[in-house]
């Protein structure tokens, strides 16, 4: 596998569909761009430039023209190849008989790749599933801006992504599971008659400065990531300097001084290295929903970490 195939495979696993017949396979990939204005810059031209960049990268590999269909918040790219061609054989080797991102898993072979190729795979997946905007920050902290990867319905793809990130030493800050205990913990939606409001996409949240290890190939996302990662670092340093002034002892002042320029101290932590608040949640009538993975269906969870561990993301 080379870097271009790894990138293409990541895009397909993230937002792809394979339409197979006896002679050929059509590959369709959706590339969402939620906001035309991203982090204060006009993104429409950046989106178009990014799509052209992808075509320029992938078309030589495919030896076929990629078709595009752009709408306000979504661009679809597609191509069709004979089943006997190298690219289709490679895709079938990794994806087997599955045909949709709702069912795809990250192939075991990807976990055996070099770190550079793992990054290319995750960059392809992130270009079509991840978003970054200033409103997505942890606990309202000015240095808590995050990128988030959206995965609809596919519980185990979330776990695969987290484990692949772990193999690259990139910690996940939070998983906002599409689970009733997480999305409707106090039954407010359920009691208001919106019994299925919890059933939405899963969101994997990673601090922007940590996600730079993966990054994006799409221009507008790359720029937004750099802007918010730099902001995290600047705001952290500002926070440390405030704490230095407020310090009531020379020892504490020196402690905060050493933390300047060291945002990793608070952001580079896996969930099993952090404290979990003890906040029991009430039972939810939807805990046995068929929309929940059979492995955890019928079980009650008080926090997102327990779901992650139960499904296979742990130390």
C-alpha positions as CSV (number, residue, x, y, z in Angstrom):
1,X,0.0,0.0,0.0
2,X,1.2,3.5,-0.8
3,X,0.2,6.8,0.7
4,X,-2.4,7.6,-2.0
5,X,-4.2,4.3,-1.6
6,X,-4.1,4.7,2.2
7,X,-5.7,8.2,1.8
8,X,-8.3,6.9,-0.6
9,X,-9.1,4.0,1.6
10,X,-9.6,6.3,4.6
11,X,-12.0,8.5,2.6
12,X,-14.1,5.5,1.6
13,X,-14.2,4.0,5.1
14,X,-15.3,7.4,6.5
15,X,-18.0,8.4,4.0
16,X,-17.9,5.9,1.1
17,X,-20.3,3.6,-0.7
18,X,-19.4,0.8,-3.1
19,X,-21.9,-0.1,-5.8
20,X,-20.9,-3.4,-7.3
21,X,-22.1,-5.4,-10.3
22,X,-20.6,-8.3,-12.2
23,X,-18.1,-6.3,-14.2
24,X,-17.4,-3.1,-12.4
25,X,-17.5,-1.2,-9.1
26,X,-18.6,2.4,-8.6
27,X,-17.1,4.2,-5.7
28,X,-19.0,7.2,-4.2
29,X,-17.6,9.4,-1.4
30,X,-19.4,12.3,0.3
31,X,-17.4,15.2,1.5
32,X,-19.4,17.4,3.8
33,X,-18.6,21.1,4.3
34,X,-21.0,22.2,6.9
35,X,-20.3,25.9,6.9
36,X,-19.4,28.0,3.8
37,X,-17.7,30.4,6.2
38,X,-15.2,28.7,8.4
39,X,-13.5,30.5,11.3
40,X,-13.9,33.9,9.7
41,X,-12.7,33.1,6.2
42,X,-14.8,32.5,3.1
43,X,-14.5,28.8,2.5
44,X,-16.3,28.2,-0.8
45,X,-13.2,28.8,-2.9
46,X,-11.1,26.8,-0.4
47,X,-13.6,23.9,-0.7
48,X,-13.4,24.0,-4.5
49,X,-9.6,24.2,-4.4
50,X,-9.5,21.3,-1.9
51,X,-11.7,19.1,-4.2
52,X,-9.4,19.8,-7.1
53,X,-6.5,19.0,-5.0
54,X,-8.0,15.6,-4.1
55,X,-8.7,14.9,-7.8
56,X,-5.1,15.8,-8.8
57,X,-3.8,13.4,-6.2
58,X,-6.1,10.5,-6.8
59,X,-6.8,10.5,-10.5
60,X,-3.3,9.3,-11.5
61,X,-3.7,6.4,-9.2
62,X,-7.1,5.5,-10.6
63,X,-6.3,6.2,-14.3
64,X,-9.9,7.5,-14.7
65,X,-11.6,10.9,-14.3
66,X,-13.3,11.6,-11.0
67,X,-16.8,13.0,-11.3
68,X,-18.0,15.7,-8.8
69,X,-21.4,17.0,-7.8
70,X,-21.3,20.0,-5.5
71,X,-24.1,21.3,-3.4
72,X,-24.2,24.0,-0.6
73,X,-23.0,21.8,2.2
74,X,-21.9,18.6,0.4
75,X,-19.7,17.5,-2.5
76,X,-19.9,14.0,-3.8
77,X,-17.0,12.5,-5.8
78,X,-17.3,9.2,-7.7
79,X,-15.5,7.0,-10.1
80,X,-16.1,3.6,-11.7
81,X,-13.6,0.9,-12.5
82,X,-13.5,-2.6,-13.8
83,X,-13.4,-5.3,-11.1
84,X,-10.2,-6.7,-12.4
85,X,-8.2,-3.5,-12.0
86,X,-5.6,-3.1,-9.3
87,X,-7.4,-0.4,-7.3
88,X,-10.7,-2.3,-7.1
89,X,-8.9,-5.5,-6.1
90,X,-7.1,-3.6,-3.4
91,X,-10.3,-2.1,-2.1
92,X,-12.0,-5.4,-2.0
93,X,-9.0,-6.9,-0.2
94,X,-9.4,-4.4,2.6
95,X,-13.1,-3.9,2.7
96,X,-14.3,-7.5,1.9
97,X,-18.0,-7.7,0.9
98,X,-19.2,-4.7,2.8
99,X,-20.4,-1.8,0.8
100,X,-21.2,1.2,3.1
101,X,-19.5,3.4,5.6
102,X,-22.3,2.4,8.0
103,X,-20.8,-1.1,8.1
104,X,-17.1,-0.6,7.3
105,X,-14.4,-1.3,9.9
106,X,-10.8,-0.2,9.7
107,X,-9.1,-3.2,8.2
108,X,-6.7,-5.1,10.5
109,X,-3.9,-4.6,7.9
110,X,-4.1,-0.8,8.4
111,X,-3.1,-1.3,12.0
112,X,0.1,-3.0,10.8
113,X,1.1,-0.1,8.4
114,X,3.9,2.3,9.1
115,X,2.9,5.4,11.1
116,X,3.2,7.6,8.0
117,X,0.6,5.4,6.2
118,X,-1.7,5.3,9.3
119,X,-1.6,9.1,9.3
120,X,-2.5,9.2,5.6
121,X,-5.4,6.8,6.2
122,X,-6.7,8.9,9.1
123,X,-6.2,12.1,7.1
124,X,-8.4,10.7,4.3
125,X,-11.0,9.6,6.8
126,X,-10.9,13.0,8.6
127,X,-11.2,15.0,5.4
128,X,-14.7,13.5,5.0
129,X,-15.8,13.0,8.6
130,X,-14.1,15.6,10.8
131,X,-15.0,19.2,11.5
132,X,-13.4,22.0,13.4
133,X,-14.9,25.3,14.6
134,X,-14.3,27.6,17.5
135,X,-17.6,26.8,19.2
136,X,-16.5,23.3,19.9
137,X,-14.3,23.8,22.9
138,X,-14.1,21.7,26.1
139,X,-15.8,23.1,29.2
140,X,-15.7,26.6,27.8
141,X,-12.0,27.0,28.3
142,X,-10.3,29.4,25.9
143,X,-7.6,26.9,25.3
144,X,-10.0,23.9,24.8
145,X,-10.7,24.1,21.1
146,X,-11.3,20.7,19.5
147,X,-11.7,18.9,16.2
148,X,-14.5,16.3,16.1
149,X,-15.0,13.3,13.9
150,X,-18.7,12.4,13.2
151,X,-19.6,8.8,12.6
152,X,-23.3,7.9,12.1
153,X,-24.5,4.6,13.5
154,X,-21.3,2.7,13.1
155,X,-20.4,1.9,16.8
156,X,-17.3,-0.2,16.1
157,X,-15.8,2.2,13.5
158,X,-15.6,4.7,16.3
159,X,-13.6,2.3,18.4
160,X,-11.4,1.4,15.5
161,X,-10.6,5.1,14.9
162,X,-9.8,5.7,18.6
163,X,-7.5,2.7,18.7
164,X,-5.7,3.7,15.5
165,X,-5.3,7.2,17.0
166,X,-3.9,5.6,20.2
167,X,-1.3,3.7,18.1
168,X,-0.1,7.1,17.0
169,X,-0.1,8.5,20.6
170,X,-3.1,10.8,19.9
171,X,-5.5,10.8,22.8
172,X,-9.3,11.2,22.4
173,X,-10.7,13.9,24.8
174,X,-14.3,12.7,24.7
175,X,-16.7,10.6,22.7
176,X,-20.2,12.0,22.5
177,X,-22.0,8.7,21.9
178,X,-25.3,8.5,20.2
179,X,-26.6,6.7,23.2
180,X,-29.6,7.6,25.5
181,X,-27.5,7.7,28.7
182,X,-25.1,10.2,27.0
183,X,-27.4,12.3,24.8
184,X,-30.5,12.4,27.0
185,X,-29.0,11.6,30.5
186,X,-31.9,13.2,32.4
187,X,-34.7,12.0,30.1
188,X,-35.7,15.6,29.2
189,X,-36.1,14.8,25.5
190,X,-37.8,11.5,26.2
191,X,-40.3,13.1,28.6
192,X,-41.0,15.8,26.1
193,X,-42.1,13.1,23.6
194,X,-38.9,13.1,21.5
195,X,-38.1,9.5,22.4
196,X,-35.5,9.0,19.7
197,X,-33.7,12.4,20.0
198,X,-30.6,10.7,21.4
199,X,-30.2,8.6,18.2
200,X,-27.7,10.8,16.3
201,X,-24.1,10.5,15.0
202,X,-21.3,9.7,17.4
203,X,-18.7,12.4,17.8
204,X,-15.0,11.7,18.6
205,X,-13.5,14.9,20.1
206,X,-9.8,15.6,20.0
207,X,-8.0,18.8,21.1
208,X,-6.9,20.8,18.1
209,X,-3.2,20.9,19.2
210,X,-3.2,17.1,19.5
211,X,-5.0,16.5,16.2
212,X,-2.3,18.4,14.4
213,X,-0.4,15.1,14.4
214,X,-3.0,13.9,11.9
215,X,-4.1,17.1,10.2
216,X,-6.1,17.5,7.0
217,X,-5.4,17.5,3.3
218,X,-8.4,19.8,2.6
219,X,-7.1,23.3,2.6
220,X,-9.9,25.0,4.5
221,X,-9.9,22.4,7.3
222,X,-6.1,22.6,7.5
223,X,-6.2,26.4,8.0
224,X,-8.9,26.2,10.6
225,X,-7.1,23.5,12.5
226,X,-3.8,25.5,12.6
227,X,-5.7,28.6,13.7
228,X,-7.4,26.9,16.6
229,X,-4.3,24.9,17.7
230,X,-2.3,28.1,17.8
231,X,-5.1,29.8,19.7
232,X,-5.1,26.9,22.3
233,X,-1.4,27.3,22.9
234,X,-1.6,31.1,23.1
235,X,-4.5,31.0,25.5
236,X,-2.9,28.4,27.6
237,X,0.2,30.5,28.1
238,X,-2.0,33.5,28.9
239,X,-3.8,31.4,31.5
240,X,-0.6,30.3,33.1
241,X,0.7,33.8,33.3
242,X,-2.5,34.8,35.1
243,X,-2.1,31.9,37.5
244,X,1.5,33.1,38.2
245,X,0.3,36.5,39.2
246,X,-2.4,35.0,41.5
247,X,0.0,32.5,43.1
248,X,0.3,32.8,46.8
249,X,3.7,31.2,47.1
250,X,7.0,31.2,45.2
251,X,6.7,27.5,44.7
252,X,3.3,27.8,43.0
253,X,4.5,30.7,40.9
254,X,7.4,28.6,39.7
255,X,5.1,25.7,39.0
256,X,2.9,27.8,36.7
257,X,5.9,29.4,35.1
258,X,7.2,25.9,34.0
259,X,3.8,25.2,32.5
260,X,4.1,28.0,30.0
261,X,4.6,26.5,26.6
262,X,3.6,23.0,27.9
263,X,0.0,22.6,26.9
264,X,0.6,18.9,26.5
265,X,0.6,18.6,30.3
266,X,-3.2,19.1,30.2
267,X,-4.2,17.9,26.7
268,X,-2.0,14.9,26.1
269,X,-3.9,12.5,28.4
270,X,-5.9,9.4,27.6
271,X,-9.2,9.0,29.3
272,X,-7.8,6.3,31.7
273,X,-5.3,8.9,32.9
274,X,-8.1,11.3,33.9
275,X,-10.6,11.4,36.7
276,X,-14.2,10.4,36.1
277,X,-16.9,12.4,37.9
278,X,-19.2,10.1,40.0
279,X,-22.6,11.3,38.7
280,X,-25.0,8.4,38.5
281,X,-27.7,8.8,35.8
282,X,-31.2,7.5,35.9
283,X,-32.3,4.5,33.8
284,X,-33.5,5.4,30.3
285,X,-36.3,3.5,28.6
286,X,-34.3,3.5,25.3
287,X,-31.4,1.5,26.7
288,X,-32.6,-1.6,24.9
289,X,-33.2,0.1,21.6
290,X,-32.3,-1.9,18.4
291,X,-30.3,1.2,17.3
292,X,-27.7,0.4,20.0
293,X,-24.9,-2.1,19.3
294,X,-26.0,-5.6,20.5
295,X,-22.8,-5.8,22.6
296,X,-24.0,-3.0,25.0
297,X,-27.8,-3.1,24.3
298,X,-29.8,-3.2,27.5
299,X,-26.9,-2.0,29.6
300,X,-26.8,1.3,31.6
301,X,-23.9,3.7,31.5
302,X,-23.0,6.6,33.7
303,X,-20.3,8.0,31.5
304,X,-18.9,7.8,28.0
305,X,-15.7,6.1,29.1
306,X,-17.5,3.0,30.2
307,X,-19.1,2.6,26.8
308,X,-15.7,3.1,25.1
309,X,-14.1,0.4,27.4
310,X,-17.0,-2.0,26.9
311,X,-16.7,-1.8,23.1
312,X,-12.9,-2.1,23.1
313,X,-11.1,1.2,23.4
314,X,-9.0,1.1,26.6
315,X,-5.4,1.0,27.7
